[in-house]
Amino acid sequence: MPPRKDPDASANVPSFYGAELRYKREAAGLTLEQLAEGSFRGVPFLSQIERGERRMPLDLARHVDERLQTDGFFERRCEDARKARQSGHAEYFADVAETEQYAESIEEWAPMLVPGLLQTPDYARAIVRAAMPRAKDDAVEKKVSARVGRAALFEADNPPAFWAILDESVIRRPVLPPAGMAELLEHITRVVTATRSILQIVPQTTAAHPLMMGMARVMTFDDAPPVVYTESLHSGQLIDFPALVKQYRESYDLLRAAALPPEASLALIAAAAEDYRNGKQRP
């Protein structure tokens, strides 16, 4: 058996609290299996937290505090660990940016904007600047870099299976000049093709469909229950209540049925890109 490797508690805030979790657990005489019992999390998930590789979510922090009788220690420190993991993302998106790296699948509905994982720097910059018109250039560029950098998860050894459904208005809305829009749409096609992802378009002629009220993202994991993320202009919510997650997943399945097939969707994007290139884009 290889020698046990203790986490470096000085590396970062999650590592510090991961090392503390292991110390408290072992002092209580509990195994990882025993500590995980009664939570929604698996042993691999807790092991990654102890090694400082993942942030402890609030629900687990409360469970750990109760089992280890640590008087709310880990719950109070959740905010510290979350801030330590932030890197240019909006505060309410920090948990999602971390969690998506460990997802088995990501299913996204985008009614207004191109999903962040498919954005080009120019598109991301235009969106960020529109939301933050008074921000300094370096603040905008930090957010652009963080958003575009998320696509690095596709380069992992075992990347998540990505499925995106876009409203047709997303590719018709000229957020950028024609050349920039053409580059964006061509980038989307390249990423989807290279990563063996699936993309569908909901036609503008569709009168009504599920999830008309806003964006939604469903993420599943090998070692934890699925979650749903929803977002509005200046806030976002990560939902893990099983019954509500189930409803969102059912709505997403219905949305797939309302959308064009993947092949037809990519053909529509290619045609729109060509129209932008030729100055013939239509509303």
Backbone torsions as a table, in degrees:
resi	resn	phi	psi	omega
1	MET	NA	131.4	-179.4
2	PRO	-66.7	152.9	179.6
3	PRO	-64.0	146.3	-179.8
4	ARG	-66.4	137.7	179.7
5	LYS	-110.4	112.7	179.6
6	ASP	-80.5	145.3	178.6
7	PRO	-67.7	149.6	176.1
8	ASP	-82.6	101.3	-174.4
9	ALA	-66.4	-14.8	-178.5
10	SER	-91.6	-4.2	-173.0
11	ALA	-66.1	-46.3	-179.3
12	ASN	-166.1	176.3	-176.6
13	VAL	-63.1	-46.4	177.4
14	PRO	-59.0	-36.4	178.3
15	SER	-65.5	-39.4	179.5
16	PHE	-60.7	-48.4	-177.2
17	TYR	-76.4	-24.7	172.7
18	GLY	-64.8	-43.9	178.0
19	ALA	-64.6	-37.9	178.7
20	GLU	-66.1	-37.9	178.2
21	LEU	-62.1	-46.2	179.4
22	ARG	-60.8	-42.9	-179.1
23	TYR	-61.3	-47.2	-178.5
24	LYS	-66.1	-39.0	-179.6
25	ARG	-65.1	-47.0	-179.2
26	GLU	-68.1	-34.9	177.3
27	ALA	-63.9	-30.7	178.4
28	ALA	-83.4	-4.5	178.7
29	GLY	73.9	28.2	-178.1
30	LEU	-107.2	143.5	170.6
31	THR	-85.1	168.5	175.6
32	LEU	-59.8	-39.2	179.4
33	GLU	-60.9	-42.9	-179.3
34	GLN	-68.5	-37.9	179.2
35	LEU	-69.7	-35.3	-179.2
36	ALA	-72.1	-22.7	-176.9
37	GLU	-58.5	128.3	179.5
38	GLY	92.0	-4.7	176.3
39	SER	-104.0	174.3	176.8
40	PHE	-91.0	7.2	-173.1
41	ARG	-109.4	151.0	-179.9
42	GLY	-93.3	168.7	-179.7
43	VAL	-60.2	-43.8	178.3
44	PRO	-58.1	-35.7	-180.0
45	PHE	-64.2	-46.2	179.0
46	LEU	-65.9	-36.4	179.2
47	SER	-63.5	-40.4	178.4
48	GLN	-65.4	-35.3	177.5
49	ILE	-66.1	-43.1	179.8
50	GLU	-63.3	-30.2	178.7
51	ARG	-84.6	-0.8	179.2
52	GLY	79.4	16.3	-176.9
53	GLU	-90.9	-18.7	-179.9
54	ARG	-139.1	150.0	176.9
55	ARG	-78.5	144.5	177.3
56	MET	-79.8	119.8	178.5
57	PRO	-72.0	160.2	-173.0
58	LEU	-60.8	-41.8	-177.7
59	ASP	-62.9	-38.1	179.1
60	LEU	-72.6	-37.2	178.1
61	ALA	-58.8	-42.4	178.5
62	ARG	-65.3	-40.6	178.3
63	HIS	-62.9	-45.2	-179.0
64	VAL	-64.4	-43.8	178.9
65	ASP	-59.1	-38.0	179.9
66	GLU	-70.2	-45.1	-177.3
67	ARG	-69.7	-37.7	-175.9
68	LEU	-95.9	-4.2	179.1
69	GLN	54.8	52.4	-177.2
70	THR	-100.8	15.8	170.0
71	ASP	56.4	42.1	175.9
72	GLY	76.7	11.5	-177.2
73	PHE	-56.1	-52.1	-175.0
74	PHE	-73.7	-32.8	176.4
75	GLU	-63.8	-41.7	-179.6
76	ARG	-68.0	-26.2	-176.8
77	ARG	-92.3	-3.9	178.6
78	CYS	-56.7	-42.2	-178.6
79	GLU	-63.9	-39.5	179.4
80	ASP	-62.2	-45.4	-178.7
81	ALA	-65.8	-38.8	-179.6
82	ARG	-63.8	-44.0	179.7
83	LYS	-63.5	-35.1	-179.7
84	ALA	-65.7	-24.2	-178.2
85	ARG	-91.2	-10.1	-177.9
86	GLN	-67.7	145.3	177.9
87	SER	-154.3	70.1	175.8
88	GLY	90.4	-3.6	179.0
89	HIS	-88.3	157.2	172.0
90	ALA	-59.1	146.4	-175.6
91	GLU	-54.2	-41.6	-176.8
92	TYR	-73.1	-12.6	-179.6
93	PHE	-99.1	-6.1	-174.0
94	ALA	-57.9	-43.1	-179.3
95	ASP	-63.9	-38.6	-178.6
96	VAL	-67.9	-43.5	-179.4
97	ALA	-60.0	-35.4	177.8
98	GLU	-76.5	-45.2	-173.5
99	THR	-66.5	-36.2	-174.8
100	GLU	-63.1	-22.5	179.5
101	GLN	-66.4	-20.7	-177.4
102	TYR	-108.8	8.0	-176.2
103	ALA	-73.1	144.9	172.4
104	GLU	-82.5	-37.0	176.3
105	SER	-146.3	149.3	175.8
106	ILE	-129.4	122.2	179.0
107	GLU	-121.4	118.7	-169.8
108	GLU	-123.8	136.9	173.6
109	TRP	-111.7	121.6	-175.5
110	ALA	-121.1	95.2	-178.3
111	PRO	-84.7	-17.3	-173.8
112	MET	-126.3	-34.3	-174.5
113	LEU	-131.9	153.9	172.6
114	VAL	-63.9	132.9	178.8
115	PRO	-55.3	145.8	-177.0
116	GLY	-55.4	-35.2	-178.7
117	LEU	-68.4	-12.0	-178.1
118	LEU	-115.8	5.2	-174.8
119	GLN	-81.5	150.1	169.6
120	THR	-91.7	161.1	178.1
121	PRO	-56.6	-41.6	-179.3
122	ASP	-63.5	-41.0	179.4
123	TYR	-66.9	-47.0	179.3
124	ALA	-59.2	-41.2	-179.4
125	ARG	-63.1	-42.6	-179.9
126	ALA	-64.8	-39.5	-179.4
127	ILE	-69.0	-44.7	-179.7
128	VAL	-64.5	-42.9	-179.1
129	ARG	-65.0	-35.8	178.2
130	ALA	-66.1	-36.2	180.0
131	ALA	-80.1	-24.7	-176.8
132	MET	-129.9	65.8	-173.4
133	PRO	-62.7	-23.1	-178.0
134	ARG	-99.3	0.3	-176.3
135	ALA	-69.8	149.2	175.4
136	LYS	-71.4	155.9	-176.4
137	ASP	-58.5	-40.0	-177.8
138	ASP	-67.7	-32.1	176.9
139	ALA	-68.1	-39.8	178.4
140	VAL	-65.7	-45.4	-178.0
141	GLU	-65.0	-32.5	176.6
142	LYS	-63.1	-42.0	179.0
143	LYS	-70.6	-38.7	177.5
144	VAL	-61.6	-46.5	180.0
145	SER	-60.9	-42.3	-179.9
146	ALA	-65.0	-41.2	-177.7
147	ARG	-68.8	-48.5	-178.9
148	VAL	-67.5	-33.4	-178.9
149	GLY	-66.4	-19.4	179.5
150	ARG	-61.6	-26.7	-178.3
151	ALA	-65.2	-9.5	177.6
152	ALA	-62.3	-19.4	179.7
153	LEU	-63.6	-22.6	177.7
154	PHE	-69.3	-17.0	-179.0
155	GLU	-91.8	0.6	179.6
156	ALA	-67.4	161.9	179.4
157	ASP	-61.1	-35.5	179.9
158	ASN	-132.7	74.0	-175.4
159	PRO	-68.4	156.5	177.8
160	PRO	-66.4	148.9	172.6
161	ALA	-75.2	120.3	-172.9
162	PHE	-107.1	131.1	178.4
163	TRP	-133.0	118.9	-179.0
164	ALA	-120.7	136.8	173.8
165	ILE	-120.5	122.6	-177.7
166	LEU	-114.4	143.0	168.6
167	ASP	-73.2	143.3	-177.1
168	GLU	-58.9	-29.1	-179.8
169	SER	-61.0	-24.6	-179.8
170	VAL	-62.9	-39.3	-178.6
171	ILE	-87.5	-13.4	179.4
172	ARG	-92.1	-22.1	-176.4
173	ARG	-76.5	115.8	-174.7
174	PRO	-79.0	73.6	178.6
175	VAL	-64.0	-30.5	-179.8
176	LEU	-118.3	167.3	170.4
177	PRO	-58.3	161.3	-175.5
178	PRO	-49.8	-44.2	-179.0
179	ALA	-64.1	-38.7	179.1
180	GLY	-68.1	-37.6	177.6
181	MET	-67.1	-40.4	177.6
182	ALA	-61.8	-43.1	178.4
183	GLU	-62.3	-40.9	178.5
184	LEU	-60.4	-49.0	-176.9
185	LEU	-67.6	-36.7	176.8
186	GLU	-67.9	-35.5	176.7
187	HIS	-64.4	-44.0	178.5
188	ILE	-57.0	-47.1	-179.2
189	THR	-62.0	-42.8	179.9
190	ARG	-62.6	-45.7	-178.1
191	VAL	-64.7	-46.6	-179.3
192	VAL	-60.7	-43.5	-179.2
193	THR	-68.3	-46.1	-176.3
194	ALA	-67.1	-32.4	-176.7
195	THR	-96.7	4.2	-177.9
196	ARG	55.1	36.0	176.5
197	SER	-83.0	173.2	178.3
198	ILE	-121.4	132.4	177.9
199	LEU	-131.0	136.7	176.2
200	GLN	-130.1	153.6	177.7
201	ILE	-116.6	132.3	171.6
202	VAL	-90.9	114.9	-175.8
203	PRO	-61.1	149.8	177.3
204	GLN	-64.6	-20.4	179.8
205	THR	-78.4	-7.7	178.4
206	THR	-69.5	121.6	-173.8
207	ALA	-73.2	-46.8	-177.5
208	ALA	-149.2	148.9	-179.5
209	HIS	-161.2	165.8	177.7
210	PRO	-64.3	157.4	176.9
211	LEU	63.5	30.2	178.1
212	MET	-69.6	-16.0	-172.7
213	MET	-82.6	-10.3	178.9
214	GLY	159.4	177.7	-176.6
215	MET	-69.2	157.1	175.8
216	ALA	-155.0	147.1	178.3
217	ARG	-137.0	127.5	178.3
218	VAL	-108.7	129.6	177.8
219	MET	-124.5	133.4	176.3
220	THR	-115.2	158.5	-175.1
221	PHE	-139.4	157.4	176.1
222	ASP	-72.2	-33.8	-168.8
223	ASP	-120.6	15.8	-179.5
224	ALA	-155.4	158.8	179.3
225	PRO	-66.0	158.1	177.6
226	PRO	-67.1	155.6	176.7
227	VAL	-133.6	161.5	176.8
228	VAL	-124.6	139.4	175.9
229	TYR	-118.9	130.9	174.9
230	THR	-124.4	153.9	-173.8
231	GLU	-145.9	144.3	170.4
232	SER	-121.9	-163.3	-170.0
233	LEU	-59.9	-51.3	-175.2
234	HIS	-123.8	23.8	179.9
235	SER	-156.8	161.2	177.1
236	GLY	-148.3	159.1	-178.2
237	GLN	-136.8	129.8	174.9
238	LEU	-99.5	118.4	-173.4
239	ILE	-108.1	126.3	177.1
240	ASP	-125.5	5.8	178.0
241	PHE	-66.3	116.9	-170.3
242	PRO	-52.0	-43.9	-177.3
243	ALA	-64.9	-38.9	-179.4
244	LEU	-73.6	-39.0	175.8
245	VAL	-59.4	-41.4	179.2
246	LYS	-60.7	-40.9	179.2
247	GLN	-64.1	-42.2	178.5
248	TYR	-63.4	-41.1	-178.9
249	ARG	-66.0	-37.6	176.9
250	GLU	-65.3	-40.7	178.6
251	SER	-64.7	-38.3	178.9
252	TYR	-65.8	-38.3	177.2
253	ASP	-62.4	-39.7	177.6
254	LEU	-67.4	-35.8	178.8
255	LEU	-64.0	-37.7	176.9
256	ARG	-56.0	-40.0	-177.7
257	ALA	-69.1	-26.4	-179.6
258	ALA	-84.0	-14.6	-175.5
259	ALA	-90.2	162.6	175.1
260	LEU	-67.2	154.7	174.6
261	PRO	-60.8	156.2	-178.0
262	PRO	-54.6	-43.8	-178.0
263	GLU	-63.3	-44.9	179.3
264	ALA	-66.4	-33.6	179.8
265	SER	-66.8	-45.3	178.5
266	LEU	-66.2	-34.6	177.1
267	ALA	-65.3	-38.2	178.0
268	LEU	-64.7	-40.7	178.3
269	ILE	-66.5	-41.6	178.8
270	ALA	-62.5	-41.4	179.2
271	ALA	-65.7	-39.7	179.1
272	ALA	-65.8	-39.5	177.7
273	ALA	-61.8	-42.0	179.3
274	GLU	-65.1	-38.9	177.9
275	ASP	-62.0	-42.4	177.4
276	TYR	-62.2	-41.3	179.5
277	ARG	-61.8	-35.7	-175.2
278	ASN	-97.6	5.1	179.1
279	GLY	67.8	29.4	-178.7
280	LYS	-117.5	23.0	-176.5
281	GLN	-60.8	144.3	178.8
282	ARG	-113.6	156.5	-177.9
283	PRO	-70.2	NA	NA
